[in-house]
Amino acid sequence: MLVCPRCAELLDDLEHGVFLCERCEGLWIATPALAQLDDLAWTVGEGVWWRNEIACPACAADARGTIMTARMAAGVVVDECPEHGAWFDHGELARLIHSSGSDLDALRARLAIAAPTPEAVATRRARHRALAETRRAAAVTYHRAVADETEQRRSARVHEVEAEARRTNEAAAAAARAARDAATHQLHQLEAELEVYRARLAAAERLVAAHTLEIARARAALEG
């Protein structure tokens, strides 16, 4: 299943390696079909690298984003994938083939592609719509899964950050308690030492008072 590189519509498989976009009327021609158009000059046309802009539909189907090589021939820019084929915008193929009709008319004349019956067109379109719906459903499922996984990762990250914050706060609180306990212990030690010094000072004061009294008595006895 190929997608138009211009408007992202599903390409209609016309068989023989030719695919049509019903919206923009561009044509994707696979390499085997191009081999039957080997007289076209675009295959050796001048490269115009600054016009390289669209991806190969076949590479895109394989989840590869190969940008095709733009070539200029007879005033027409053709986008080529060397592995899979070439893309022709509406009217380009008829100009290269020098046909006055449409691209499909010119291509049918060269490749003997029969015009599809209305029943075949309806069948292909129904198949494409079913494939498109399958892809859409798969895309919705994928995006939901991605959203769920993203939410799970975000939630897990939030819980991780909250847990880390709690651990940090608990560690800070524990450090603060330890510092407070150490300061309290040091304060108690200083208060105990102060009481010892006060007791020693009181004892020294009593000793000084006793000595002072003895000296006064001794002086009184000498004077009497």
FIKOLZA-1660 file (N, C-alpha, C; in steps of 0.1 Angstrom, whole numbers, plus 5000, padded with zeros to 4 digits):
% residues 224
   i   px   py   pz ch aa at
   1 5008 4988 5000  A  M  N
   1 5000 5000 5000  A  M CA
   1 5009 5012 5000  A  M  C
   2 5008 5020 4989  A  L  N
   2 5016 5032 4988  A  L CA
   2 5007 5045 4990  A  L  C
   3 5014 5055 4995  A  V  N
   3 5007 5068 4998  A  V CA
   3 5013 5079 4989  A  V  C
   4 5005 5088 4984  A  C  N
   4 5009 5099 4975  A  C CA
   4 5019 5108 4983  A  C  C
   5 5031 5110 4977  A  P  N
   5 5040 5119 4984  A  P CA
   5 5036 5134 4984  A  P  C
   6 5026 5137 4976  A  R  N
   6 5022 5151 4975  A  R CA
   6 5010 5154 4985  A  R  C
   7 5000 5145 4985  A  C  N
   7 4988 5148 4993  A  C CA
   7 4985 5137 5003  A  C  C
   8 4993 5127 5005  A  A  N
   8 4992 5117 5015  A  A CA
   8 4979 5108 5013  A  A  C
   9 4973 5108 5001  A  E  N
   9 4962 5099 4998  A  E CA
   9 4968 5085 4994  A  E  C
  10 4959 5075 4996  A  L  N
  10 4963 5062 4991  A  L CA
  10 4964 5061 4976  A  L  C
  11 4974 5056 4970  A  L  N
  11 4976 5055 4956  A  L CA
  11 4968 5043 4951  A  L  C
  12 4961 5045 4940  A  D  N
  12 4953 5035 4933  A  D CA
  12 4962 5026 4924  A  D  C
  13 4962 5013 4927  A  D  N
  13 4971 5004 4919  A  D CA
  13 4964 5001 4906  A  D  C
  14 4971 5006 4895  A  L  N
  14 4965 5004 4882  A  L CA
  14 4972 4991 4875  A  L  C
  15 4980 4984 4883  A  E  N
  15 4987 4972 4879  A  E CA
  15 4999 4976 4870  A  E  C
  16 5007 4966 4866  A  H  N
  16 5018 4969 4858  A  H CA
  16 5028 4978 4864  A  H  C
  17 5028 4980 4878  A  G  N
  17 5037 4989 4885  A  G CA
  17 5033 5003 4884  A  G  C
  18 5021 5006 4880  A  V  N
  18 5017 5020 4879  A  V CA
  18 5006 5023 4890  A  V  C
  19 5008 5035 4897  A  F  N
  19 4999 5038 4907  A  F CA
  19 4994 5053 4905  A  F  C
  20 4982 5055 4908  A  L  N
  20 4976 5069 4905  A  L CA
  20 4970 5074 4918  A  L  C
  21 4973 5087 4920  A  C  N
  21 4966 5095 4931  A  C CA
  21 4954 5101 4925  A  C  C
  22 4942 5098 4930  A  E  N
  22 4930 5103 4925  A  E CA
  22 4928 5118 4929  A  E  C
  23 4935 5122 4939  A  R  N
  23 4933 5136 4943  A  R CA
  23 4941 5146 4934  A  R  C
  24 4954 5144 4934  A  C  N
  24 4963 5153 4926  A  C CA
  24 4966 5148 4912  A  C  C
  25 4962 5135 4909  A  E  N
  25 4964 5129 4896  A  E CA
  25 4979 5127 4893  A  E  C
  26 4987 5126 4903  A  G  N
  26 5001 5123 4901  A  G CA
  26 5003 5108 4899  A  G  C
  27 5014 5104 4893  A  L  N
  27 5016 5090 4889  A  L CA
  27 5029 5085 4896  A  L  C
  28 5029 5073 4902  A  W  N
  28 5041 5066 4906  A  W CA
  28 5043 5055 4897  A  W  C
  29 5055 5054 4890  A  I  N
  29 5058 5043 4881  A  I CA
  29 5070 5036 4886  A  I  C
  30 5068 5023 4889  A  A  N
  30 5078 5014 4894  A  A CA
  30 5089 5012 4884  A  A  C
  31 5101 5008 4889  A  T  N
  31 5112 5006 4880  A  T CA
  31 5110 4996 4868  A  T  C
  32 5103 4985 4870  A  P  N
  32 5101 4976 4859  A  P CA
  32 5092 4983 4848  A  P  C
  33 5083 4991 4852  A  A  N
  33 5075 4998 4842  A  A CA
  33 5083 5009 4835  A  A  C
  34 5092 5015 4843  A  L  N
  34 5100 5025 4837  A  L CA
  34 5109 5020 4826  A  L  C
  35 5113 5007 4828  A  A  N
  35 5122 5001 4818  A  A CA
  35 5115 5000 4804  A  A  C
  36 5102 5001 4804  A  Q  N
  36 5095 5001 4791  A  Q CA
  36 5094 5015 4785  A  Q  C
  37 5099 5025 4793  A  L  N
  37 5099 5039 4788  A  L CA
  37 5113 5044 4787  A  L  C
  38 5122 5035 4783  A  D  N
  38 5136 5038 4784  A  D CA
  38 5140 5049 4773  A  D  C
  39 5131 5053 4765  A  D  N
  39 5135 5063 4755  A  D CA
  39 5132 5077 4761  A  D  C
  40 5127 5078 4773  A  L  N
  40 5125 5092 4779  A  L CA
  40 5138 5098 4782  A  L  C
  41 5139 5111 4780  A  A  N
  41 5152 5118 4782  A  A CA
  41 5154 5121 4797  A  A  C
  42 5144 5120 4805  A  W  N
  42 5146 5125 4819  A  W CA
  42 5156 5116 4827  A  W  C
  43 5158 5103 4822  A  T  N
  43 5167 5095 4829  A  T CA
  43 5181 5100 4829  A  T  C
  44 5185 5108 4819  A  V  N
  44 5198 5114 4819  A  V CA
  44 5197 5129 4820  A  V  C
  45 5186 5134 4826  A  G  N
  45 5184 5148 4827  A  G CA
  45 5193 5154 4837  A  G  C
  46 5194 5167 4837  A  E  N
  46 5203 5175 4846  A  E CA
  46 5197 5174 4860  A  E  C
  47 5206 5171 4870  A  G  N
  47 5201 5170 4884  A  G CA
  47 5199 5184 4889  A  G  C
  48 5188 5186 4896  A  V  N
  48 5185 5199 4903  A  V CA
  48 5183 5196 4918  A  V  C
  49 5194 5195 4925  A  W  N
  49 5194 5191 4938  A  W CA
  49 5186 5200 4947  A  W  C
  50 5185 5213 4944  A  W  N
  50 5177 5222 4952  A  W CA
  50 5162 5220 4952  A  W  C
  51 5158 5211 4942  A  R  N
  51 5144 5208 4941  A  R CA
  51 5141 5194 4948  A  R  C
  52 5151 5188 4954  A  N  N
  52 5149 5175 4961  A  N CA
  52 5140 5178 4973  A  N  C
  53 5127 5173 4973  A  E  N
  53 5118 5177 4984  A  E CA
  53 5108 5166 4987  A  E  C
  54 5106 5156 4979  A  I  N
  54 5095 5146 4982  A  I CA
  54 5101 5132 4985  A  I  C
  55 5094 5125 4993  A  A  N
  55 5099 5111 4997  A  A CA
  55 5094 5101 4987  A  A  C
  56 5102 5090 4986  A  C  N
  56 5098 5079 4978  A  C CA
  56 5086 5072 4984  A  C  C
  57 5075 5069 4977  A  P  N
  57 5064 5062 4984  A  P CA
  57 5068 5048 4988  A  P  C
  58 5076 5041 4980  A  A  N
  58 5079 5027 4983  A  A CA
  58 5088 5027 4995  A  A  C
  59 5098 5036 4996  A  C  N
  59 5106 5036 5008  A  C CA
  59 5098 5040 5020  A  C  C
  60 5088 5049 5018  A  A  N
  60 5080 5053 5030  A  A CA
  60 5072 5041 5035  A  A  C
  61 5068 5032 5026  A  A  N
  61 5060 5020 5030  A  A CA
  61 5069 5011 5038  A  A  C
  62 5082 5012 5036  A  D  N
  62 5092 5004 5044  A  D CA
  62 5097 5012 5056  A  D  C
  63 5090 5023 5059  A  A  N
  63 5094 5031 5071  A  A CA
  63 5108 5038 5069  A  A  C
  64 5111 5041 5056  A  R  N
  64 5123 5048 5053  A  R CA
  64 5119 5062 5047  A  R  C
  65 5126 5072 5051  A  G  N
  65 5123 5085 5045  A  G CA
  65 5133 5090 5034  A  G  C
  66 5134 5082 5024  A  T  N
  66 5143 5085 5013  A  T CA
  66 5138 5097 5004  A  T  C
  67 5145 5107 5004  A  I  N
  67 5141 5119 4995  A  I CA
  67 5146 5116 4981  A  I  C
  68 5137 5117 4971  A  M  N
  68 5140 5113 4958  A  M CA
  68 5149 5124 4951  A  M  C
  69 5156 5120 4941  A  T  N
  69 5165 5129 4933  A  T CA
  69 5157 5136 4922  A  T  C
  70 5157 5149 4922  A  A  N
  70 5150 5157 4912  A  A CA
  70 5158 5159 4900  A  A  C
  71 5152 5156 4888  A  R  N
  71 5160 5158 4875  A  R CA
  71 5151 5167 4866  A  R  C
  72 5158 5175 4858  A  M  N
  72 5152 5184 4849  A  M CA
  72 5153 5179 4835  A  M  C
  73 5142 5177 4828  A  A  N
  73 5143 5172 4814  A  A CA
  73 5131 5179 4806  A  A  C
  74 5134 5186 4795  A  A  N
  74 5124 5192 4787  A  A CA
  74 5115 5201 4795  A  A  C
  75 5121 5208 4805  A  G  N
  75 5113 5217 4813  A  G CA
  75 5105 5211 4823  A  G  C
  76 5107 5198 4825  A  V  N
  76 5099 5190 4835  A  V CA
  76 5108 5185 4846  A  V  C
  77 5104 5187 4859  A  V  N
  77 5111 5182 4870  A  V CA
  77 5105 5168 4874  A  V  C
  78 5113 5158 4873  A  V  N
  78 5109 5144 4876  A  V CA
  78 5116 5140 4889  A  V  C
  79 5109 5134 4898  A  D  N
  79 5115 5129 4911  A  D CA
  79 5117 5114 4910  A  D  C
  80 5130 5110 4912  A  E  N
  80 5134 5096 4910  A  E CA
  80 5140 5090 4922  A  E  C
  81 5135 5077 4925  A  C  N
  81 5142 5069 4935  A  C CA
  81 5150 5059 4927  A  C  C
  82 5163 5058 4929  A  P  N
  82 5171 5048 4921  A  P CA
  82 5167 5034 4924  A  P  C
  83 5161 5031 4935  A  E  N
  83 5158 5018 4939  A  E CA
  83 5144 5013 4935  A  E  C
  84 5134 5023 4935  A  H  N
  84 5120 5018 4933  A  H CA
  84 5113 5024 4921  A  H  C
  85 5116 5036 4916  A  G  N
  85 5109 5041 4905  A  G CA
  85 5109 5057 4905  A  G  C
  86 5099 5063 4899  A  A  N
  86 5098 5077 4897  A  A CA
  86 5084 5083 4899  A  A  C
  87 5084 5095 4903  A  W  N
  87 5071 5102 4906  A  W CA
  87 5069 5113 4895  A  W  C
  88 5057 5113 4889  A  F  N
  88 5054 5123 4879  A  F CA
  88 5041 5131 4884  A  F  C
  89 5043 5144 4886  A  D  N
  89 5031 5152 4889  A  D CA
  89 5022 5153 4877  A  D  C
  90 5010 5157 4880  A  H  N
  90 4999 5158 4869  A  H CA
  90 5004 5165 4857  A  H  C
  91 5004 5158 4845  A  G  N
  91 5007 5164 4832  A  G CA
  91 5022 5163 4828  A  G  C
  92 5030 5159 4838  A  E  N
  92 5045 5158 4835  A  E CA
  92 5048 5147 4825  A  E  C
  93 5042 5135 4827  A  L  N
  93 5045 5124 4818  A  L CA
  93 5040 5126 4804  A  L  C
  94 5028 5132 4803  A  A  N
  94 5023 5135 4789  A  A CA
  94 5033 5145 4782  A  A  C
  95 5038 5154 4789  A  R  N
  95 5047 5164 4783  A  R CA
  95 5060 5157 4779  A  R  C
  96 5065 5147 4787  A  L  N
  96 5077 5140 4783  A  L CA
  96 5075 5131 4772  A  L  C
  97 5063 5125 4771  A  I  N
  97 5060 5115 4760  A  I CA
  97 5055 5123 4748  A  I  C
  98 5053 5136 4749  A  H  N
  98 5048 5144 4738  A  H CA
  98 5034 5140 4734  A  H  C
  99 5026 5137 4744  A  S  N
  99 5012 5133 4741  A  S CA
  99 5003 5144 4744  A  S  C
 100 4992 5145 4735  A  S  N
 100 4983 5156 4737  A  S CA
 100 4972 5152 4747  A  S  C
 101 4971 5139 4751  A  G  N
 101 4961 5134 4760  A  G CA
 101 4966 5135 4774  A  G  C
 102 4959 5127 4783  A  S  N
 102 4962 5127 4797  A  S CA
 102 4974 5118 4799  A  S  C
 103 4980 5119 4812  A  D  N
 103 4991 5110 4815  A  D CA
 103 4987 5096 4814  A  D  C
 104 4975 5092 4819  A  L  N
 104 4970 5078 4818  A  L CA
 104 4969 5073 4804  A  L  C
 105 4963 5082 4795  A  D  N
 105 4961 5078 4781  A  D CA
 105 4975 5075 4775  A  D  C
 106 4984 5084 4777  A  A  N
 106 4998 5082 4772  A  A CA
 106 5004 5069 4777  A  A  C
 107 5002 5067 4790  A  L  N
 107 5008 5055 4796  A  L CA
 107 5002 5042 4791  A  L  C
 108 4989 5043 4790  A  R  N
 108 4982 5031 4785  A  R CA
 108 4986 5027 4771  A  R  C
 109 4989 5037 4763  A  A  N
 109 4993 5035 4749  A  A CA
 109 5007 5028 4749  A  A  C
 110 5015 5033 4759  A  R  N
 110 5029 5028 4759  A  R CA
 110 5030 5014 4766  A  R  C
 111 5022 5012 4776  A  L  N
 111 5024 5000 4784  A  L CA
 111 5012 4990 4782  A  L  C
 112 5003 4993 4774  A  A  N
 112 4991 4985 4771  A  A CA
 112 4983 4982 4784  A  A  C
 113 4981 4992 4791  A  I  N
 113 4973 4991 4803  A  I CA
 113 4959 4993 4800  A  I  C
 114 4951 4983 4803  A  A  N
 114 4936 4984 4800  A  A CA
 114 4930 4993 4810  A  A  C
 115 4920 5001 4805  A  A  N
 115 4912 5009 4814  A  A CA
 115 4904 5001 4823  A  A  C
 116 4904 5004 4836  A  P  N
 116 4897 4995 4846  A  P CA
 116 4882 4997 4844  A  P  C
 117 4875 4986 4847  A  T  N
 117 4860 4986 4847  A  T CA
 117 4856 4994 4859  A  T  C
 118 4843 4999 4859  A  P  N
 118 4838 5006 4871  A  P CA
 118 4838 4996 4883  A  P  C
 119 4835 4983 4880  A  E  N
 119 4835 4974 4891  A  E CA
 119 4849 4972 4897  A  E  C
 120 4859 4972 4889  A  A  N
 120 4873 4970 4894  A  A CA
 120 4877 4983 4902  A  A  C
 121 4873 4994 4897  A  V  N
 121 4876 5007 4904  A  V CA
 121 4869 5007 4917  A  V  C
 122 4856 5003 4918  A  A  N
 122 4849 5003 4930  A  A CA
 122 4855 4993 4940  A  A  C
 123 4860 4981 4935  A  T  N
 123 4866 4971 4944  A  T CA
 123 4879 4977 4949  A  T  C
 124 4887 4983 4941  A  R  N
 124 4900 4989 4946  A  R CA
 124 4898 5000 4956  A  R  C
 125 4888 5008 4953  A  R  N
 125 4885 5019 4962  A  R CA
 125 4880 5014 4976  A  R  C
 126 4872 5003 4975  A  A  N
 126 4867 4997 4988  A  A CA
 126 4878 4991 4995  A  A  C
 127 4887 4984 4988  A  R  N
 127 4899 4978 4995  A  R CA
 127 4908 4989 5001  A  R  C
 128 4910 5000 4993  A  H  N
 128 4918 5011 4999  A  H CA
 128 4912 5017 5011  A  H  C
 129 4898 5019 5010  A  R  N
 129 4891 5025 5022  A  R CA
 129 4893 5016 5034  A  R  C
 130 4892 5003 5032  A  A  N
 130 4893 4993 5043  A  A CA
 130 4907 4994 5049  A  A  C
 131 4917 4994 5040  A  L  N
 131 4931 4995 5044  A  L CA
 131 4933 5008 5052  A  L  C
 132 4927 5019 5046  A  A  N
 132 4929 5032 5053  A  A CA
 132 4923 5032 5067  A  A  C
 133 4911 5026 5068  A  E  N
 133 4905 5025 5081  A  E CA
 133 4913 5016 5091  A  E  C
 134 4919 5005 5085  A  T  N
 134 4927 4997 5094  A  T CA
 134 4939 5005 5099  A  T  C
 135 4945 5013 5089  A  R  N
 135 4957 5021 5093  A  R CA
 135 4953 5032 5103  A  R  C
 136 4941 5038 5101  A  R  N
 136 4936 5048 5110  A  R CA
 136 4934 5042 5124  A  R  C
 137 4928 5030 5125  A  A  N
 137 4925 5024 5138  A  A CA
 137 4939 5020 5144  A  A  C
 138 4948 5015 5136  A  A  N
 138 4961 5012 5142  A  A CA
 138 4968 5024 5147  A  A  C
 139 4967 5035 5139  A  A  N
 139 4973 5048 5144  A  A CA
 139 4967 5053 5157  A  A  C
 140 4954 5052 5158  A  V  N
 140 4947 5056 5170  A  V CA
 140 4952 5048 5182  A  V  C
 141 4952 5035 5179  A  T  N
 141 4957 5026 5190  A  T CA
 141 4971 5029 5194  A  T  C
 142 4980 5031 5184  A  Y  N
 142 4994 5034 5187  A  Y CA
 142 4995 5047 5195  A  Y  C
 143 4988 5058 5190  A  H  N
 143 4989 5071 5197  A  H CA
 143 4983 5070 5212  A  H  C
 144 4973 5061 5213  A  R  N
 144 4968 5059 5227  A  R CA
 144 4978 5052 5235  A  R  C
 145 4984 5042 5230  A  A  N
 145 4995 5035 5237  A  A CA
 145 5006 5044 5241  A  A  C
 146 5010 5052 5231  A  V  N
 146 5021 5062 5234  A  V CA
 146 5017 5072 5245  A  V  C
 147 5004 5077 5244  A  A  N
 147 5000 5086 5254  A  A CA
 147 4999 5079 5268  A  A  C
 148 4994 5067 5268  A  D  N
 148 4994 5060 5281  A  D CA
 148 5008 5057 5287  A  D  C
 149 5017 5053 5278  A  E  N
 149 5031 5051 5282  A  E CA
 149 5037 5064 5287  A  E  C
 150 5034 5075 5280  A  T  N
 150 5040 5088 5284  A  T CA
 150 5034 5092 5297  A  T  C
 151 5021 5090 5300  A  E  N
 151 5015 5093 5312  A  E CA
 151 5020 5085 5324  A  E  C
 152 5023 5072 5321  A  Q  N
 152 5028 5063 5331  A  Q CA
 152 5042 5067 5334  A  Q  C
 153 5050 5071 5324  A  R  N
 153 5064 5076 5327  A  R CA
 153 5064 5089 5335  A  R  C
 154 5054 5098 5331  A  R  N
 154 5053 5110 5338  A  R CA
 154 5049 5108 5353  A  R  C
 155 5039 5099 5355  A  S  N
 155 5035 5096 5368  A  S CA
 155 5046 5090 5376  A  S  C
 156 5053 5081 5370  A  A  N
 156 5064 5074 5377  A  A CA
 156 5075 5084 5380  A  A  C
 157 5078 5094 5371  A  R  N
 157 5088 5104 5374  A  R CA
 157 5083 5113 5385  A  R  C
 158 5070 5117 5385  A  V  N
 158 5065 5125 5396  A  V CA
 158 5067 5118 5409  A  V  C
 159 5063 5105 5410  A  H  N
 159 5065 5098 5422  A  H CA
 159 5079 5097 5426  A  H  C
 160 5088 5095 5417  A  E  N
 160 5102 5095 5420  A  E CA
 160 5107 5108 5425  A  E  C
 161 5103 5119 5419  A  V  N
 161 5107 5132 5424  A  V CA
 161 5101 5135 5438  A  V  C
 162 5089 5131 5440  A  E  N
 162 5083 5133 5453  A  E CA
 162 5090 5124 5464  A  E  C
 163 5093 5112 5460  A  A  N
 163 5101 5103 5470  A  A CA
 163 5114 5109 5473  A  A  C
 164 5121 5114 5462  A  E  N
 164 5134 5120 5465  A  E CA
 164 5133 5132 5473  A  E  C
 165 5122 5140 5471  A  A  N
 165 5120 5152 5480  A  A CA
 165 5118 5148 5494  A  A  C
 166 5110 5137 5496  A  R  N
 166 5107 5133 5510  A  R CA
 166 5120 5128 5516  A  R  C
 167 5128 5120 5509  A  R  N
 167 5141 5116 5514  A  R CA
 167 5150 5127 5518  A  R  C
 168 5150 5138 5509  A  T  N
 168 5158 5149 5512  A  T CA
 168 5154 5157 5524  A  T  C
 169 5140 5158 5525  A  N  N
 169 5134 5165 5537  A  N CA
 169 5137 5158 5550  A  N  C
 170 5135 5144 5549  A  E  N
 170 5138 5136 5560  A  E CA
 170 5152 5136 5565  A  E  C
 171 5161 5136 5555  A  A  N
 171 5176 5137 5558  A  A CA
 171 5179 5151 5565  A  A  C
 172 5173 5161 5559  A  A  N
 172 5175 5175 5565  A  A CA
 172 5169 5176 5579  A  A  C
 173 5157 5170 5581  A  A  N
 173 5151 5170 5594  A  A CA
 173 5160 5162 5604  A  A  C
 174 5165 5151 5600  A  A  N
 174 5173 5143 5608  A  A CA
 174 5186 5150 5612  A  A  C
 175 5192 5157 5602  A  A  N
 175 5204 5164 5605  A  A CA
 175 5201 5176 5614  A  A  C
 176 5190 5182 5613  A  A  N
 176 5186 5193 5622  A  A CA
 176 5184 5188 5636  A  A  C
 177 5177 5176 5637  A  R  N
 177 5175 5170 5651  A  R CA
 177 5188 5167 5657  A  R  C
 178 5197 5161 5649  A  A  N
 178 5210 5157 5654  A  A CA
 178 5218 5170 5659  A  A  C
 179 5218 5180 5651  A  A  N
 179 5224 5193 5655  A  A CA
 179 5218 5199 5667  A  A  C
 180 5205 5198 5668  A  R  N
 180 5198 5203 5680  A  R CA
 180 5202 5195 5693  A  R  C
 181 5202 5182 5691  A  D  N
 181 5205 5173 5702  A  D CA
 181 5220 5176 5707  A  D  C
 182 5229 5177 5697  A  A  N
 182 5243 5180 5700  A  A CA
 182 5244 5193 5708  A  A  C
 183 5237 5203 5703  A  A  N
 183 5237 5217 5710  A  A CA
 183 5232 5216 5724  A  A  C
 184 5221 5208 5725  A  T  N
 184 5215 5207 5738  A  T CA
 184 5224 5200 5748  A  T  C
 185 5231 5189 5743  A  H  N
 185 5240 5182 5751  A  H CA
 185 5252 5191 5755  A  H  C
 186 5257 5199 5746  A  Q  N
 186 5268 5208 5749  A  Q CA
 186 5263 5218 5759  A  Q  C
 187 5251 5223 5758  A  L  N
 187 5246 5233 5767  A  L CA
 187 5245 5227 5782  A  L  C
 188 5240 5214 5782  A  H  N
 188 5239 5208 5795  A  H CA
 188 5253 5206 5802  A  H  C
 189 5263 5203 5793  A  Q  N
 189 5277 5202 5798  A  Q CA
 189 5282 5215 5804  A  Q  C
 190 5279 5226 5796  A  L  N
 190 5284 5239 5800  A  L CA
 190 5277 5243 5813  A  L  C
 191 5264 5240 5814  A  E  N
 191 5256 5243 5827  A  E CA
 191 5262 5236 5839  A  E  C
 192 5266 5223 5836  A  A  N
 192 5271 5215 5847  A  A CA
 192 5285 5220 5852  A  A  C
 193 5293 5224 5842  A  E  N
 193 5306 5230 5845  A  E CA
 193 5304 5243 5852  A  E  C
 194 5294 5251 5848  A  L  N
 194 5292 5264 5855  A  L CA
 194 5288 5262 5870  A  L  C
 195 5280 5251 5872  A  E  N
 195 5276 5248 5886  A  E CA
 195 5288 5244 5894  A  E  C
 196 5297 5237 5888  A  V  N
 196 5310 5233 5895  A  V CA
 196 5318 5245 5898  A  V  C
 197 5319 5255 5889  A  Y  N
 197 5327 5267 5891  A  Y CA
 197 5320 5275 5902  A  Y  C
 198 5306 5276 5902  A  R  N
 198 5299 5283 5912  A  R CA
 198 5302 5277 5926  A  R  C
 199 5301 5264 5927  A  A  N
 199 5304 5257 5940  A  A CA
 199 5318 5260 5945  A  A  C
 200 5328 5260 5935  A  R  N
 200 5342 5263 5939  A  R CA
 200 5343 5277 5944  A  R  C
 201 5336 5286 5936  A  L  N
 201 5337 5300 5940  A  L CA
 201 5331 5302 5954  A  L  C
 202 5320 5296 5957  A  A  N
 202 5313 5297 5970  A  A CA
 202 5323 5292 5981  A  A  C
 203 5329 5281 5978  A  A  N
 203 5338 5275 5988  A  A CA
 203 5350 5284 5990  A  A  C
 204 5355 5290 5980  A  A  N
 204 5366 5300 5981  A  A CA
 204 5362 5312 5989  A  A  C
 205 5350 5317 5986  A  E  N
 205 5345 5328 5993  A  E CA
 205 5344 5325 6008  A  E  C
 206 5339 5313 6012  A  R  N
 206 5338 5310 6026  A  R CA
 206 5352 5309 6032  A  R  C
 207 5361 5303 6025  A  L  N
 207 5375 5302 6030  A  L CA
 207 5381 5316 6032  A  L  C
 208 5379 5325 6023  A  V  N
 208 5384 5339 6024  A  V CA
 208 5378 5346 6036  A  V  C
 209 5364 5343 6038  A  A  N
 209 5358 5350 6050  A  A CA
 209 5363 5344 6063  A  A  C
 210 5366 5331 6063  A  A  N
 210 5371 5325 6075  A  A CA
 210 5385 5330 6078  A  A  C
 211 5393 5331 6068  A  H  N
 211 5407 5337 6070  A  H CA
 211 5406 5351 6074  A  H  C
 212 5397 5359 6068  A  T  N
 212 5396 5373 6072  A  T CA
 212 5392 5374 6087  A  T  C
 213 5383 5365 6092  A  L  N
 213 5379 5366 6106  A  L CA
 213 5390 5362 6115  A  L  C
 214 5398 5352 6111  A  E  N
 214 5410 5348 6119  A  E CA
 214 5420 5360 6120  A  E  C
 215 5422 5366 6108  A  I  N
 215 5431 5377 6109  A  I CA
 215 5427 5389 6118  A  I  C
 216 5413 5391 6117  A  A  N
 216 5408 5402 6126  A  A CA
 216 5410 5398 6140  A  A  C
 217 5407 5386 6144  A  R  N
 217 5409 5382 6158  A  R CA
 217 5423 5383 6162  A  R  C
 218 5432 5378 6153  A  A  N
 218 5446 5379 6157  A  A CA
 218 5451 5393 6159  A  A  C
 219 5446 5403 6151  A  R  N
 219 5450 5417 6153  A  R CA
 219 5444 5422 6166  A  R  C
 220 5432 5418 6169  A  A  N
 220 5426 5423 6182  A  A CA
 220 5433 5418 6193  A  A  C
 221 5438 5405 6193  A  A  N
 221 5445 5400 6204  A  A CA
 221 5459 5407 6206  A  A  C
 222 5465 5410 6195  A  L  N
 222 5478 5417 6196  A  L CA
 222 5476 5431 6201  A  L  C
 223 5466 5438 6198  A  E  N
 223 5463 5451 6202  A  E CA
 223 5459 5452 6217  A  E  C
 224 5453 5441 6222  A  G  N
 224 5448 5441 6236  A  G CA
 224 5459 5437 6245  A  G  C
% end
